[in-house]
Amino acid sequence: MTLNVLKPGVQTTVQGSPRTGLRHFGMPWSGPADPLSLAMANRLCGNDLRAPGLEVTFGNFECLFTEERLVAVTGADASVTIDGRPQAMHRALRVGAGERVAIGPAQRGMRIYLATGGGIDVKTAFGSPSTYLPGGFGGHEGRALREGDRLALGRQGPAHEGDATPAELRSVFGTSTILRVVPSAEFERLTAKSRREIFEKPFMAGTQIDRMGIRLKDNPVSLRPAPPMNSAAVFPGTIQCPEGGEPIILGPDAQTTGGYARILSVATVDTYLLGQITPRSQVRFFLKTPEAAVADLVLRERLLESWLGGQSARSFSSA
Amino acid sequence: MADRRVTILSDRALTIGVASAAEARGIAERLRQEVMFEEVVPGLDSVSVLVNPLRKTLQEAGRVLEEFAGRSTPIDERAAPLVEIPVRYGGEDGPDLGRVARACDLSPDEVIALHSGAQYTVEILGFLPGFAYLGGLDPRLATERLAEPRLRVPAGSVGIGGSFSGIYSLDGSGGWPLVGRTGMALFDADAEQPFVLEPGRRVRFVPQ
């Protein structure tokens, strides 16, 4: 009843529901960097949308199942094989006992999600199964998977082999990402020139992208001078700007408080895209009012509801 | 900040300025009783809240935040639990004790006496899970951060950063000069109250 890791890839972690409600203890959320893709994979396996699955960074992952299971692979484009037989992404696939699932390198996007019927069975830490690498807890022993790891699997629930995500609901990732954003608390600290240029010129994602955040280069941002800020709340999706002028988009493992200017925040409807921004790819911001950003979220939820059911909101929410 | 207006942080988060960390903690504690918020995070001079935008509008959240911040009565923290933390100062446990002493023009023993002689308040937790910013440091001990952060700071290390003292609850990297270390477990991942040091708690260090 285990999933045995044969090739771990550069960083594969168990991620499921985030560790919410504890930010006043300094506790980051963790959870999948692209929660929508994990929700889609879980849907195909008959799981709760936030059941623990594998987040495979950049691909090149291989594992063996000791027992028959349904599995689904979503997220960044990659080849998928079962014992060498080519398979489709976004489809409920049956893996026989002793068969191997191999995922190739990520082609477009950065993170691939592998869900298994019944989910990965890990102990929770602080109420969540998700891995938080800097703290060394959650997921499988608080760390990224290694060759030889054996992960226990939950019980397969009702699901149908061959089910596929409707084509119109599949996310497509590329080398350029447009993020809807809303102004955040220190937006006014941007100089008039920066307030224009931040939306007119593209940024380039830095080479060091991790679950803490994404640094943005190539479009330096200027701030008007101000006295040092006292530490205050930040959240995944907050865009901070240190004095150096290179904004940072905070990711799922980001710290809970910070002292840098919070210039913008990624609209909730687009936060899943943060998990698929690749190093050196282009990032653009599109300004929305908070009301318009929520209206976009409501529209998207309506679109997803036919497939994910009423719990589609759970792909981003903690409630 | 101390700008008592509700400011938008995102399409699901708001913040309001308050006068002090103590006031922020009091407001946050009462806001947490309201089930409408998914997160309530006190800062050093602000309180921020986060909602599920499909269930609550920012307007609704803003009204509640403003109302609670408006009728803030400082909570009496003298009644807050006092946590006594045993600390081994200096040596391998506090590799920067000598550096702090030299920077402050004190002897290592004087640093230990001043550091363990004060009563601290957990102002906020942040940076790392359970990392406590402790207010109440004797001003004579205020010390700059290390020029190069340590890649590995063991859990339980007690450091000084500017006008705060702090305790690393988990192994990690960190840039605060370290004066000592406690063997006391500061969190339990499986407990209902996972962290010993909640915001508002009073803390005293006991040299071992």
Interface residues (C-beta under 8 A of the other chain):
Chain A: T20 G21 L22 R23 H24 F25 G26 M27 P28 A125 F126 Y132 P134 G135 G136 F137 V182 P183 S184 A185 M229 N230 S231 A232 A233 F235 G237 T238 Q255 T256 T257 R262 S265 V266 A267 T268 K288 P290 A293 V294 L297 V298 E301 A313 S317 S318 A319
Chain B: M1 T7 I8 L9 S10 D11 R12 A13 T15 A28 R32 E38 E39 V40 V41 P42 G43 L44 D45 S46 S48 L50 N52 P53 L54 R55 T57 L58 I124 L125 G126 F127 L128 P129 G130 F131 Y133 S169 L170 D171 G172 A189 D190 P194 F195 E198 P199
